[in-house]
Every structure is written in structure tokens, then in C-alpha cells.
Amino acid sequence: MIKLYDYPQCPFCRKVRIVLAEKGIKYERIFVDLRKKEQKKEDFLRLNPYGKVPVLIDDGVVIYESSVINEYLDEKYPNPPLMPSDFAARAKVRILVDFCESHFFPLWYNIYKEITFKTEHERNKGSIEKSKNEIKEYLYRLDRELKGQEYLAGSYSLADIAFTPKIVLFESLGIQVDSELKNVRSWVEKIKSRSSYKALE
Ligand SMILES: N[C@@H](CCC(=O)N[C@@H](CS)C(=O)NCC(=O)O)C(=O)O
């Protein structure tokens, strides 16, 4: 059976759990206690030299990096497909996944860490506001990407899945989606209504 080395609240582990849920794949979930630095122990570093979750083991093959894991799962377990078949559309999904992880995530994480790890008094409010404003610009970009379609690549894909663990915390992080961003608003609702959304737990 597939093994997933996992930490429940990790947004990267959540991405992988959503793919496993979408594909109905059964797997064993192995809790890695990040607070106890279990990810930096020798045994774990042999699986992932970066010392980070998620790590997936399938048929003895060890894979790390959530976006790589998700593409592996989609190729090995193609039903339902989470990538379009057309080459150009596949490239577009990868652009959006990269946009999510390399550009959107750092802003989101800046807000997350300020709110999660600091007291109200310690928080850098200016930095939170700056990240929120930049995220707002990115949400306008997503709204344009979504124009005329239900999901980022037309049909549901790894691009939507990359954003899902960030979306789930919008409310608690105080990230608002402007009312004029109708495409983003209905996309968020569609994502939340999928049964795989429960895999975030
Ligand atoms: N680029 C990696 C990032 C994974 C990552 O940052 N995981 C965090 C938890 S959310 C982690 O394991 N942090 C522990 C550490 O850096 O020591 C991926 O996509 O899988």
C-alpha cells in the first residue's frame, strides 16, 4: 500500500492528500511530528534529503516535493485525470502550479506565520497588510484566468489542487476575495463543495 509521510496542517501534504482522495487511492498515513523535528532524523533524511514532508512511497519508489508527487500520482493512476491531455494546456497547468507555489504561497505564508506563531502584539501589521495587498492583485489575475471556465485549466486539475490548501485558510487569515471577483468566488465555492475537500482534515 502507498505510504504518505504526512503532517496534517502542512499545505503541501494537503495537496497530495487531495489528489489521493480524488483518485480514490487507499494509503497509509504516517505522522511525522514536525514540532519534534522528526523530519530531520537520519531515517527520514534518507527518504528526503531536504528533511521535509510530504514523502510518498509507492512500490518501493520514494518521491518527495508535493508537485512532483502529484504529477507522479496522476501519471501512474490516470483515473480521473487531473492534467489535460493537450500539451499546451498541460504547460499552462504547470505555470499555474508554479505561480501558486513560487509567488502566491510566500505571501500567504507570511500572513500565516505572523498570525499563527505570534501574539497580536508581536505581529508585523505592515507586513501582513503588504502581503494582503499583493495577494489581492494575484486574485485579480486568477479571476482573469478563470474567465469563462469553471476551473483554472477548464476542467479540474492539479492547478486548482495547488491552491486549495491556501484557500481553506482565507477566512481565518483575513484574506478577502473582493465581491467583484465573481469568477474567483464561484471557483472557491466549487472547490469547497468537492468531496476531496475533506482530505484537508
Ligand atoms: N517544496 C516542498 C515544501 C515542503 C515543506 O516545506 N514542508 C514543510 C511542512 S509544510 C516541512 O516539512 N517543514 C519542515 C522543515 O523545513 O524542517 C514541497 O512542495 O513538498
PDBQT file of the ligand as one rigid body, heavy atoms in Angstrom, charges set to zero:
ROOT
HETATM    1  N1  LIG A 301       8.641  22.268  -1.699  1.00  0.00    +0.000 N 
HETATM    2  C1  LIG A 301       8.225  21.296  -0.737  1.00  0.00    +0.000 C 
HETATM    3  C2  LIG A 301       7.917  22.015   0.557  1.00  0.00    +0.000 C 
HETATM    4  C3  LIG A 301       7.609  21.060   1.713  1.00  0.00    +0.000 C 
HETATM    5  C4  LIG A 301       7.628  21.786   3.059  1.00  0.00    +0.000 C 
HETATM    6  O1  LIG A 301       8.056  22.945   3.173  1.00  0.00    +0.000 OA
HETATM    7  N2  LIG A 301       7.135  21.095   4.092  1.00  0.00    +0.000 N 
HETATM    8  C5  LIG A 301       7.201  21.676   5.415  1.00  0.00    +0.000 C 
HETATM    9  C6  LIG A 301       5.894  21.454   6.171  1.00  0.00    +0.000 C 
HETATM   10  S1  LIG A 301       4.550  22.363   5.475  1.00  0.00    +0.000 SA
HETATM   11  C7  LIG A 301       8.247  20.935   6.236  1.00  0.00    +0.000 C 
HETATM   12  O2  LIG A 301       8.364  19.729   6.173  1.00  0.00    +0.000 OA
HETATM   13  N3  LIG A 301       8.977  21.705   7.061  1.00  0.00    +0.000 N 
HETATM   14  C8  LIG A 301       9.898  21.143   7.980  1.00  0.00    +0.000 C 
HETATM   15  C9  LIG A 301      11.249  21.743   7.900  1.00  0.00    +0.000 C 
HETATM   16  O3  LIG A 301      11.536  22.516   6.967  1.00  0.00    +0.000 OA
HETATM   17  O4  LIG A 301      12.043  21.412   8.768  1.00  0.00    +0.000 OA
HETATM   18  C10 LIG A 301       7.025  20.516  -1.275  1.00  0.00    +0.000 C 
HETATM   19  O5  LIG A 301       6.314  21.041  -2.139  1.00  0.00    +0.000 OA
HETATM   20  O6  LIG A 301       6.822  19.358  -0.871  1.00  0.00    +0.000 OA
ENDROOT
TORSDOF 0
